[in-house]
């Protein structure tokens, strides 16, 4: 069967990117979860058969695909891949799926203001990402909590299934592990948040019926608004039928729903012992694909292609091996030249050169720079220390190029950046500043970190100080360094900060 590209879909874009790896077969993704149009996804999964004429480590596959898709400027990115058994199926093997539905309810004290305006401000960052309820805002969450136990366990959810023209014989029995409603918050704090109470509805089950979650949310909204009662909901369970649906209820819109996570049994992902070794490749490197940014997890099923034995490859490559020279710098700053010949023999010679040494990072760095009342910065060690975060009254964590374990009590934002002189830090300034300003306007507290808190995060803080305080590079650098003496942005970042200083001066710090 001919498989056509569909670049308008996530699946189509990923399959097109996989084709750039020059596989011997046509990549066809098998997605673990089908969602309605407009539904978002924090994480999803898929499997595929991928036959390559060379060895490609799963991590390299992820790197290559993400690089190719980066210029597409769509909010999708691979976050992992692994080789799994041939009988693995991303959809059938899933043990649970977690969904999130986000609500924002206009606070009762502002309902008269809304009736006067007819139009009420909704944060642009929440457009089509949250369901805003602006009428019937007497929202009693305790009534919702009272009916939630009705949904937990193995039930016939036929009343809660949307009409579908396919698979009419499908069983409507489903087991919900949990459903809860908890206070939520906006993704990016804004001045408009004061008008709303945010609520998050979390649902956990192995599988769901068509529109089951959105229709359930519609029920819960009407319960909170006192339009239907506990007994009305109980009736729908006791009389499972499409005719038992309460006509006072509307299905909640798709844009408030998020596929949150998918879980698998580790044994289903583990290769048999005899298949745990990859055959060696025909060539050393996979083809480089053009520099081209795309979020689901992608457990991949990679079929290896036997072309020549490992021993044959060693023999064929040995004749082309060349000697290699490497400069080695010791902790004290001495520089050696290490020469490795084709036969594996190594020799070292001390060069008449010396540079600055380095310190092995064996102790956590728990000293935070404090430039503004609401802003701290430092190493990732602080971002991983709950006691320090609480002591500093941190509410939000901005991670520059480094991910850290997440605690429930904090909001997190990750922005990719590499500690390389060639990396363009100017390209992320605006995104960082927007996030920092939102924190400041909401009277919250932010901690900005990279890996060591020496190069990337102080670069962001220095640039922010230059723009926010309307001061030059030298003054901003001194201000930041006084609060954390160890900062040392790399040469490329320092040059970019000086260029940014000139830009601000020429634009009157606008």
VOVOMAR-428170 format. One record per residue: x, y, z of N, C-alpha, C, O, CB in turn. Coordinates in steps of 0.1 Angstrom, whole numbers, plus 5000, padded with zeros to 4 digits. Each point is the difference from the previous one (the first is absolute). Last residue first. Glycine has a CB too. Layout:
N
XYZXYZXYZXYZXYZ
...
! end
This chain:
510
514955085243498649974999499849855001498849964999500950244986
504550095018499549905010498549984999499449975010502450105005
500850194953499550075012499449915010499150055007500550154978
502749684974498649995000499450075012498849985003501349814984
504650175006499550064988498550004999499450084992502649834997
500149905049500350144999499450064987499550115001502649855013
497549584992499150075009500350155000499150085000500849725014
502949924961498750004994499050085009499250084995501349694994
503950165026500050104989498650004994499550114996502949854999
498249725038500150135006500050114989499350105002502149805017
498849664967498750035005499950135007499150084998500549685005
504650074983499250044988498650045004499450094995502049754991
501349995048500550134996499250054987499750124999502649835011
496949625005499450095010500550154996499250095002500849735016
501749824957498650024997499450105009499250084996500649694995
504650095018500050084987498550044997499750114995502449784997
498649825043500450135004500050094988499550125001501949795017
497749644975498950065007500350155004499250094999500149685010
504149964971499050034991498850075006499550094994501249714993
502850045041500450124992499050044989499850114998502549815005
496049835042501049974990500250124991499250094999500349675002
498950305050499549974987501149974990501050075001496950075004
501949875048501050014990499549964986500349894995501550065022
497150115042499550014986501250024990500950075003496950025006
502349875042500549904991499650014985500349924992499749935028
498650435019501450034996500549904989501050034993499450075029
494850114994500549864998501450014993500150024988497549885010
500250495016499149915007500449864998499549915008498650254989
504250194981500150035015499149915008500349975012500250264982
499549764958501149935006500250035015500449915007500750104971
495550214997499749865001501149925006499849925009498850104971
502050455012498849985009499849855002499749965012499350264980
504249914977500550025013498949975010500249945011501450234981
497349824963500949895003500450015014500049905008500850084968
496750375007499249895002500849885004499749925009498750164975
503950315004499250025013499249885003499949965012500150294984
502349764963500949995011499350015013500449935010501350184975
495749934975500549875003500949995012499849925009500150034967
496550455023500949944991500549875004499849955011500950274982
494449985020501450025003500849934990499649914993499950115032
495549994986500550104990501450045004500450125000497349974995
499249585025500550125008500650104991500450115004500149745015
497749764962499050045010500450125007499250095003500149675000
503650044964498850054994499050065010499550104998500849734984
503849975033500350114990498850064995499850134999502349764995
497549735033500350125008500350124991499650115002501349745016
498449734961498850055006500250135008499250104999499949675002
504750004982499250064989498750065005499650114996501549734988
501549925047500750124996499250084989499850125001502449775006
496249685006499850105011500750134997499450115002500449715014
500949814955498650054999499750115010499350104997500049674995
504950035009499950074988498650064999499850114996501949754993
499349845046500350145003500050094987499850125001501649805017
497549614977499050085008500550145004499250094999500049695010
503849944965498850034993499050085009499550104995500849694992
504150105032500150064986498650044995499750124998502449754998
498749945049501250084997499950074987500550124999500849725015
496049805010499650145004501250104998500150105007498449805010
501149614972500850045011499750145005500550055010501349814981
495249954976500749885007500850055012499649965011500549924967
496250445012500549914989500649885006499449945009501050264976
495650185033501249925001500449944987499249994990500249965033
497150415008500549974986501349925002500950045007498150184983
496349925040501449955001500449964986499449924993500450005031
496150424999500549914990501549965003500750095005497750024978
496550105039501549995001500549904991499549894999500450195025
495550284979500549865002501550015001500650104998497449794991
498550465000500649995013500349865004499949965012498850244994
499749964951499149925008500549995015499549925008499849954971
503250354986498650075001499149925009499050075005501450024972
503949725014500150135008498650075002499750045011502749994980
497949584981500249975014500150125009499350015011501949794982
498550264961498849955005500149965015499050025007500449904970
504550215000499150115003498749965005499450065009501850074973
501949545004500450065013499150125003499750025012502749924983
496949844964499649915012500450075013499249995009501249814976
500850424976498550005001499649915012499150045007500749994968
504849985013499550135007498550005001499550055011502550074979
500049514988500450005014499450135007499449995011502749884984
497450104958499249905007500249995015499149995008501049884971
502650424995498650055000499149905007499250045008501250084971
504349765014499850115009498550045002499550005011502850084983
499949584976499149965010499750115010499349985010501649794988
502150274964498849954994499049955011498849984997502549954984
503150255028499150104996498649954995499050065002502950084992
502049585015499150035012499050104997498950015006503049935008
501049724955499450134999499050025012498949974999501350044976
504449675018498650005002499450145001500650085007499649695004
504650104985499250024987498550015002499350044991502649854998
501250015047500250144996499250034987499650124998502749885012
496049645025501050004989500150154996499050074998500549694995
497449965038501150085006501150004990501149955003498250005021
495350004965501249925002501150105004500150114996499249724987
494950135019501250094997501249915003500149925010498750304996
495349784996501249944995501250104998499750104993498949714997
497250205045500450064988501349944996501050015008497750214997
496949685031501349974995500250074987499150004991500849775020
496950275037500150034986501549964995500950045007497350154995
497949735043501349994993499950044986499049994993501649825022
496950245038499850004986501450004993501050075005496850064997
500849655048500650114992499649994986499649904994502350105021
497049695022499650135005500650124991499950115004500049795019
500949614971498650034997499750155004499150064994500249715010
505650054980499149995012498750064997499850084991502249945024
502249764952498950105003499349975013499649885002500250164973
505549875002498749945005499050105004500450115006501049695002
501950364954500249955014498749935004498950024994502750175012
501450014947498749965006500349945014501149945003497950014975
503650424987500149885009498749975006499350095006503149974999
498450324966500849904994500149875008500649914995500650274994
496850215035500750044987500949884996501149995005498850265001
495549845027501149914997500650044987499349994990499749825024
497750415027500350014985501349934998501150035005497850194993
497049795041501349974997500250004985499349934992500949925028
496350355023500249964986501549974998500950075005497150074988
500449985050498749954995500249944985499349924996499550255019
504349955035499949994985498749944996499449915006503150074993
499750155046498650034995499950004985499250094995500450045026
504249755008500150124992498650054995499950104993502449835000
498149675033500650115008500150134992499850115006501549725007
497249784965499050055009500550115008499350105003499749684998
504150014971499050074992498950065008499550114998501049734983
502849895040500550144996498950074992499950125002502549794998
496649655012500150085012500550144997499550105005501049705008
499349864953498750065003500050095012499350105001499749694990
504650084970500050005015498750075005499950125000502649885001
499149964953499749875004499849995015499749895006501650024975
500050494997498749964994499649865004498849975000501750184981
503750015032499050075007498649964995499149985008502550224997
502249644972499949945013498950065009499349935007503250024991
498850214958498949905000499949945014498949945003501450024972
502050535023500249874994498749915001499150035007503449984998
496950524996501149925005500149874992499549994989500250115034
497050394991500649914990501149925006500650045010498750124972
495950185030501249945004500649924988499249964991500050025033
496850434987500849924991501349945006500850085005498250064976
497650195036499249894996500849894992499549904996498550255003
503950275018499249945011499349874997499949915008499850325000
504749884965498850075002499249935011500349895003499650194973
504449765016500150134993498850095003500250115003501349784980
501149655035498750075003500150144995500550095008499149775013
502949604977500150154997498750065002498949944996503050034988
499749575040499250064990500350154999500150075010498149764995
504249685013500050145001499250074989500449984988501850015024
499049534996498750045006500050155002499250055008500549735002
502949794965500250145001498650065004499150014991502849994991
500649495025498950084995500350155003500550045010497949774994
505649844988499250055011498850084994500250074990501849935026
501549824957499749885008499050045012499549915006502749994988
500350274958498850045007499549885008499249924996500250244987
505750005001499049894999498850035008500150035012501749814983
501650534983499649945013499049894997499050034993501550185020
503750024956498650005003499849925013500849935005498650084970
504750314998499549865003498550015002499450094997502849855014
500950384956499349995013499549865003499649934990499750315008
504849774971498850085000499450005014500649945009499050014966
505349934994499249995012498850095000500150114994501949835019
502549824956498950095001499349975014500149905005499650104969
504049765000500450125007498950105000500250124997502249844997
496949505005500250114992500550125008499650015012498649914972
502149525021499650125007500450124990501150014996499249895027
498349584964501250095002499550135005498950054996502449844985
497249545010499750145004501350085001501049955003497049975010
499649604962501150075006499750145003499250064993502449794995
496149634995499950145005501350055005500849925007496850044998
500249624960501050045009499950155003499850084991501749755000
495849914977499550015013501050055011499750025011498749814983
502050114956500049875007499650015015500049905007501850024977
498550474988499049914994499949865007499049945000501450184978
501550295051500249954987499049914995499149965008503350074996
497850405031499549864999500249954986499450064991498949975028
503450395017500049954986499649855000500749925007501150254986
498050325039499949855000499949954986499150054992499849955031
502950465006499649954987500049855001501049935002499950274986
498450185053500849894994499449984985498950034997501549865026
499750525019499449954987500949894994501250024998497750204998
499750045055501049944991499449954988498849945001502750015019
496150225019500250094988501149964991500250064990498950125024
498849615027500950115004500350094988500650105002500449755015
496249764978499450095010500950125003499550115003499249705007
502249974943499949955013499350105009499850124996502249745001
497950044948500350105010499749945014498949945002500550254982
501849634963499449975012500450105010501250035002498849734993
499750154948500550085011499249975013498850005000501950184983
500349504972499050065008500750085011501049965006497449864990
502249894953500650085010499050075008499050064994503049974992
498449504981499250115005500850075011500649945009497349944986
502749754959500450055013499350125004499650084992502749825005
495449764969501050105000500450035015499249985009500150124969
498049494989500150075012501350105000501049964993497949845019
499449884954499750144998500250085013499850125000498649824981
502049575016501050064990499850154999501050074996499049714992
496949965038501350025006501050074991500950085005498749715008
495850084976500250135005501550025005500550115000497149915006
500649564978499950104989500450145005500450084991497849784998
501649785042501149984991500050114989501150054996498849705009
496650255026501350045006501149984991500950094999498249845023
496749924964500150155000501350045006500650104996496949915006
501549534998500350054987500250154999500850064993497949754998
499950005050501449974997500450054986501150054998498849755017
495650224998500850105008501549984996500750104999497649915020
498249844944500349975014500950105006500750084993499049685002
496750364966501349935001500349985015499650085009501350024969
494850025009500650024987501449935000500449944990498350285006
496249825031501349935000500650024986499549954990499749885028
497250485010500249944987501449935001501050075001497550104987
497449985049501450004996500249934987499349904997501450125027
494950244999500549874995501450024994500250084992497449855003
499450355043501050014989500449864996500649935008500250295001
495250075019500449864997500950004988499550024989498349895021
500950495029500149954986500449864999500849955009499850284985
497150175040500749875001500049944986498949984994500449995030
499950544991499949914988500849875003501149994995498650214990
497650275039501149905001499849904989498949964997501250075028
498150484968499849875006501249915001501050014993496850014997
501450444994500549995013499749855004500249975012499650284995
504550244937498749954999499849935013498949955002501050024974
503350454992499949945013498749935002499050084998502650095012
504949834929498750054998499450045013498850055001500949804980
504949984993499550075012498650054997499850094992502649985015
499349504967500150145001499550065013499149945007500650064968
502449515024498950064993500050155003500650055010498149744992
505049774997499650135006498950064992500050014988502350035021
498849424996500150124991499650125008499050005007500649864972
502549755048498850014993500150134992500850095003497949785014
505749854997499150115003498849994992500049974988501950175018
501649534990500150055014499050105004499550005011502949964986
496749644967500950115001499950065014499149975007500550084968
498349555018500849994987500950125000501249994995496949904993
500449925060499550074988500949984988501249955001497850215014
500049495028500850124997499650054987499549934991502449995022
494749825020501149974990500750134997499450115000499249694991
499150155057499850044986501149954991501250005004497650205005
499149605039501250054993499650044986499449924993502149945022
495449935015500450135006501250064994500550115004498549805017
498349664973499950114990500550145005499850104993498349784998
501949715035500749964988499950114989500950004991498749765014
498050285037501450015002500849984987501050074997498749855026
495450294974500649875004501550015001500650074992497449814998
499450585015500449904990500449875006500650005011500150194974
495850195036501449945001500249904989499249914998500850135027
495950214986500950084993501449944999500950064993497850145014
497649615017499650014986501050084992499949994987497749995021
503049985039500449874993499550004985500649944992499249955030
499250485008501450004996500349874992500950004991499750145029
494650094980500749905009501449994994500249984988497749905018
499350584986500249864995500749925011500750055009499550044968
496850425015500949915007500049864994499049954995500550185026
499450444968499749864997501049915007501250035000497850034977
498950495025501049905001499549874996498849985001502350155018
496550294974501050045009501249915001501250045001497050075012
497850104953500549865003501350035008500950064995498149834984
496950475019501449964998500249855003499749955010501050294995
495150184987500449865003501549974996500450054989497249885008
499550474995500350005014500749865004500449995011497750174993
500149954951501250075003500450005014501150055003498450094977
496449665001501249924999501250075005501049945005498049944976
495950225038500850024988501349925001500649985010498350244986
496749615030501050105002500850014987500349904993499850065032
494749884976501449955000501050115001499950104993499449704993
495850265035500750004987501349945001500750015011498050204983
496249775034501549995000500550014986499549934991500549945030
495450094993500450135005501650024999500550105003497549905013
499449594973500150104989500450145005500250094992498049784996
503049625029499350125005500150114990501150044997499349895027
499949524967500850125001499150125004498950024994502749894989
497149635007500050045014500850135002500150065011499749704996
499749994951498750075003500050055015499150085003499749784980
504749865000500150144994498850085002500150125000501449794982
499949725053499450004987500250144995500150105007498149734999
502149895043500950034989499449994986499749894995502150025020
496750155037499349974987500850034988499850104993498049965019
503950005032499149895003499249964987499449894999500450185025
503150304975500849885002499149885002500349894995501550245016
496350304985500749974988500849875001500249934990499850315004
497949935044499049944991500649964987499749904994498550245016
504350105022499949865004499049934991500249884996500350185028
500050404971501249934995499949855003500349924992501150295012
495250075013500050004985501249924994499849934991499050305010
501049855046499049894996499950004984499849894995498950145027
503950314998500749875002499149894995500449914993500850185027
497650374957500349955014500749875000500249944990497850185018
501350354957499649865003500649965013500850075006499249884969
500450495017499049984989499549865000498949974997502250214989
502550075041498749965006498949994990498850015003501950105018
504149974973499250114998498549975006499250094998502249984982
502049605021500650115007499050125000500050085009502349834986
496649714979499849975014500550125008499450045010500949714986
500450274959498650035003499749965014499150065007500349904970
504949955007499850155000498550035004499850095008502049944974
499549525013500650065012499750155000499850055011502049774990
497049944960499249965011500450075013499250065007500449724982
503150274973498750084998499149975012499350095005501049904970
503649765023500350135004498750094999499750085009502749894984
497449604989500049995015500350145006499450045009501449734989
499350184955498650005005500049995015499150055006500249834973
504950115002499450134997498650005005499550105005502049944976
500849555020500550095010499450144999499650065010502649824990
496649774969499649975013500550105011499250045008500949724985
500250194955499650125007499649975015499350095006499950004972
501649474999500050124992499350125008498949995004501049874975
502349765051499050004989500150144993500650095005497949745007
505749935016498850095001499249984988500449964989500850205025
503149595018499550044987498750075002499450005011501649814978
501850085048500849934989499550054986500850024991499649785024
499450545027499449874997500849944989500950064994496850015012
501650415025501049894998499249874997499249965008502550165008
497850474988499349874998501149904997500950034992497050085000
501450445029500949894996499249874999499349965009502750165002
497250454989499349875002500949894994500350004988497450105011
502850445020500649894992499249875003499949975012502450144987
496950475005499849865005500549904990499850014988498250075025
502150505001500449894991499849875007500349985012501450164977
496250385015500449885008500349894990499149964993499550115028
501450494969499649864999500549915011501050025006499050024970
501050445016498549994997499549865001498849985001501550224984
504449945020499250045012498549994998499249995009502650174996
501649774960499749885008499150035013499449925005502849994987
499850404973498649964999499649885009498849975002501250124975
504550105016499250095009498549965000499250055008502450134987
502049434997499750134994499150085009499649955010500649954967
503049605019499350105008499950134992500950054995499949845026
499549634957500950115001499250115008499050054996502249904982
496749645019501449964996501050115002501149975004497849874979
496850145049500350034986501449954997500949995008497550214992
498949555038500650134998500250024985500049904992501150105031
495849675016501050014989500650145000499950085009498949744978
498549815050500250144995501150004989501049935002498450165021
497749474980501050075009500250144995499850034988501349755018
495949724989500050144996500950075010499749995012498050004977
501849464992500050105011500050144994500450024988500949825026
498549584977499650134994500050105012499449975010499249934971
503149545006499950125008499550124992500250014988501649915027
498449624969500849995012499850125010500049985012501749884975
495049904975500750135003500749985013499449975010498950174978
499649534972500450015014500850125002501150024994498949735008
495850064962501450055002500350015015499150015008500750124970
496349694981500549985014501550055000500849964993497749835011
498650184957500150135007500449995014499950095008498349994977
502649634966499550005014500250135006501050074998499749695003
498450184946501050015010499550005014498950055003502350094981
496649844971499949885009501150025011500149905008499049954973
500550464982498850015009499949895010499250015009499650114972
504750084984500149905011498950015010500250025012502349984985
497650434975500849884998499949915012499850055011501850084974
496350315010499549924989500849874998499649924992499650284997
499750115056501049974990499549914990499249905003502650135014
496850315029499549924989501249984989500650104996497049985008
503549985049499550084989499649914988500449884999501050315008
498649675047500749994987499450094989498850004999501949765008
497850165040501050104999500850004987500950084998499249915026
496549684989499450135000500950124997499750104995498749815022
503249644989499450024987499350144999500050064990499649695009
503450005034500050144998499350034987500350104993501949925019
498449595028499550014987499850154997499150075005499749704996
504950045035498650044998499749994985500849984991499350185029
503949765021499649954988498550024998499249965008502549864993
501350535028499849865000499549954986500150084991499349935033
499850504993501149915003499649855000499049975007502150235006
495950194982500749974988501249905002500549954990498950285002
497849955044499149924991500749964987499749904994498450235015
503950165024500149865003499149914991500349884998500350185026
499350434973501149934994500149865003500449924991500850295010
495650135017499649914989501249924994499749904993498450255002
502550185040499049905005499749904989499749885004499450295012
503650214974500849905008499049895005500549885001501350295005
496350204973500749924990500749895007500049884996500450324989
497650125042499049924994500649904989499649894999498750305005
504550145016499749895010498949914994500049885003500650275016
500750244958500949894998499749895010500249884996501550274996
495450264987500249935013500849884998499549904995498350195013
501050404966500649874998500449935013501050045006499950054972
496550334997499949955014500449865000499249914999499050255007
501550114954501349985006499949975015501149995007499850174977
496449924971499749905010501249975008500449885002497850024984
503650324973498750015005499749895010500749905000498550214978
505049925001499750145003498650025005499750115004502049954979
502549555008498550015003499750145005500550045011499449714995
504249994963499650115008498550005002499250004990502850135003
502049504993498650034998499650115011500049975012499549794979
505550144984499349995012498550034997499750094992502449975023
501249974952500749915008499349985014500549925008501650164981
496950244973499849864996500949905008500349894994499250204983
501950365036499049994989500049864994501149954996499350294999
502349975041499149895003499049984989499049925001501250135023
503250294977500749885002499149885002500449884999501550255010
496550324989500349954986500749865001499949924991500250325001
496449935046501450014996500349944987499649894997500950095027
494950254986500549875002501550004996500350064989497549835006
498050495018501349974996500449855003499949965011500750284992
494449934984500850005012501449954996500249914991497950055024
496850244966501349944996500950015012500150115006499649954969
496050105031499749894990501349934995499949894995498050244999
501250255041500950004988499649914989500250044988501650025028
495749965025500150134995500850014987499750084991500050015032
500049515002498750034993499950144995499250024990499849825026
504950035008499949934987498750034993500050024988501549795021
499150355035500950074990500049944987500050074989501449995030
496349735015499350124996500850084990499550064991499349945031
503249614998499049974990499250124996499550004988500449775022
503950185022500250074988498849974990500150054989502449945014
498049815041500050145002500150084988499850135000501249835022
499249554978498650065002500050155002499150074995500349725015
504449964961499750025014498750075002499750094992502749915014
498949694951500050145004499650015015499049945004500450134972
503049505004498750055003500150145005500750035009498549744997
503649834965500250135006498650065002499350034990503050004999
500149445000498950105001500550135006500950005009497449814993
503749694974500350135007498850094999499550034989503049955006
499049465004499150104994500150135008499950005012498549824979
504649694999499850125008499050094992500150024988502249975023
499449454991499650124993499850115010499749985012499249884970
503749625012499550115009499750124991500850054991500649875028
499249514977500150134994499450105009499049985007500849924970
502249555025499250115004500250124991501150024995498949895029
501949674965499449965013499050105005499149975007502949894998
500050004943499950105010499249965012498949944999501250234983
500849584977500849975012499950115010500549985011501049894975
496350154971499449885007500849985013499449955010499949954969
502150464992498650015004499549895009499550035011500150094967
504849885003499950115008498650025005499850055012502050064976
500749435001499050094993499750125009499549985011499549824977
504849755004499650125008499050084991500250024988501949985025
500549594975498649995003499450125008498850005004501449754995
504550204989499250014988498549995002499350054992502649854997
501450315049499849874994499150024987499250094999501049805024
502650544989499149915008499849874992500449994989498550225021
504450274994499749884992499249915009500449985012501850044974
497850535018500749885004499649884991498950004994501250095030
499550504987499849894991500749885005501150025007498650134973
498650425032500749875003499749894989499050014994500950055031
498550404975500750015012500649875004500649995011497950194996
499650134948500249875005500850015013501050085001499049824976
496650485004501449965001500049865005499349965009501450284996
496050224978500149855001501549975001500850054993497049914994
499450485002500349965014500049855002499349955008499750264999
502650084948498849955005500349945014501149955002498050004975
503950244986499450095010498649965005499150085000502250104989
502349654978498650004998499250095009498850034997501449734995
504650145010499650124992498550004996499550104995502849914996
499749635034500150125008499550124992499450105006502549815007
498649614975498750065001500150145007498950075001500149705001
504949964991499450024987498750085001499750084992501349705000
501350095047500850104993499350034986499850124997502349805014
496149735016499750135005500850124993499450104998500249795024
501349664966498750044996499650135005499450094993500049675007
504850065012499950034986498750054996499850104992502049735004
498850025049500850134997499850044985499850124997501949825022
496549644995499350125006500650134996499450104996499849755023
503149764969498850024992499250125005499650084992500449675003
503750125030500450074988498850024991499950114994502449805008
497049835036500350145004500450094988499650114999501049815024
498949604971498750085002500250145004499250094995499849705012
504849974964499549995014498750085001499950114994502549875014
499549784948499650135005499549995014498949945002500650144975
503349644980499650005014499650145004500850094997500749715008
497850034944501150035009499550005014498750005002502450144980
496049824980501249934995501350035008501149984995497950034982
495549975039501150094996501249924995500349895005498950285011
495249804997501149924995501150104994499750074991498849735004
497050195040500950094993501249924996500849965009498450245003
495449785010501149924995500950094991499550064991499149735010
498350385042500149984986501149904997500949985008498350264988
497350035046501149904996500050004984499150034994500649835028
498750515021499749934988501149894998501150005006497850214984
498950215047500949894996499649944987498850014996501849955028
498950535009499349894994501149894996501150025003497050134988
501050355039500849884997499249904994498849975004502750085015
496850384988501350025007500949894996501250024998497750115021
496650064954500849885005501350055006500850064993498149794990
495650335000501450025001500749875006499349915004500450344999
495649854966500549955013501550025000500749974990497449865012
499250274959500150115010500549965014500350085008497850014980
499749544980500650124995499950115011499050025006500549924970
500549575043499250084991500850124995501050045006496949895006
504649615000499350115007499250084989500350004989501550015029
500949484992499450094990499250115008499349975010500549844973
504749865029498850065004499450094989500750084994500049915030
503449764971499449925011498650065004499249925005503150045003
500350024942499850085011499249935011499149924998501050284987
503249674973498749955006499950075013500649965010499649814979
502750334962499850015015498749945004498950024993502550195007
502149724957498650025003499849995016500249905006499149994971
504850154980499650015014498550025002499450094994502950015011
500349644955499350135002499550015015499249915004500050094972
505449745008498649984999499350145002500750105004499549665005
504550204993499749914988498549984999499549964989502749935014
500150585017499749865004499749914987499750064990499450025032
502650414989500349914989499749865004500949914997500850254994
497650265034501049915004500449904990500949925002498350115021
497250284972501350074998501249915005501150034997497750205004
496649665006500449964986501450074997500749954992496950035001
500050125047500749875001500549964986501049924999497650015021
498850464984501350025006500849875000501250004998497950195016
496549794972500850074990501450025005501049994993496950124998
498949725039500449904990500950064989500949934995496949945009
500450415029501049925005500549894990501249974999497850075024
497550254965501250085001501249915006501150004995497650215008
496949614994500650024987501350075000500949974993496850044998
499849945049500549874996500750024986501149944998497149945014
499650495006501249975008500649874995501249994998497950125022
498150174945499849925012501349985007501050004994496949894997
501750314966499150085008499749945014499450065008499650034971
503649724983500850095009499150095008500550085009501249924974
498149524993499050105004500650105009499949995012498249844986
503249754963500450095010498850105003499350044991503149945002
496849514988500350144996500450085012499549985011498950004970
501649485003499850095012500550144996501150024997499349785019
497849714959500850124999499750095012498850025003501149974972
499849465022499250125000500950125000500950015008497249875004
! end
